[in-house]
Amino acid sequence: MKDTSFAKTFEELEKITQSFEKGAFDLDEGLKQFERGLELAGILKKKLADVENKVEVIKKKFGKVADTAEDANNAEEESGTLPF
């Protein structure tokens, strides 16, 4: 599958789900749509995992920056100098 947006992928999965809820498929078409739904769910799961990993990287990156800034502020307070 080409790289599509999360929203479009989710929308397609949602349409399949709604069709199942309405009973809109015969057995053969239902099986095809079920397979497609599983494929879409896998794509969405991977995209979410990728985003979670990126968030963790960003948190670690900025956590180190925040820790460094906090350490600098603590050192200034201990030495009696003010940061302004």
Stockholm file with secondary structure:
# STOCKHOLM 1.0

chainA/1-84         MKDTSFAKTFEELEKITQSFEKGAFDLDEGLKQFERGLELAGILKKKLADVENKVEVIKKKFGKVADTAEDANNAEEESGTLPF
#=GR chainA/1-84 SS CCCCCHHHHHHHHHHHHHHHHHTCCCHHHHHHHHHHHHHHHHHHHHHHHHHHHHHHHHHHHHHHHHHHHHHHHHHHHHHTCCCC
#=GC SS_cons        CCCCCHHHHHHHHHHHHHHHHHTCCCHHHHHHHHHHHHHHHHHHHHHHHHHHHHHHHHHHHHHHHHHHHHHHHHHHHHHTCCCC
//
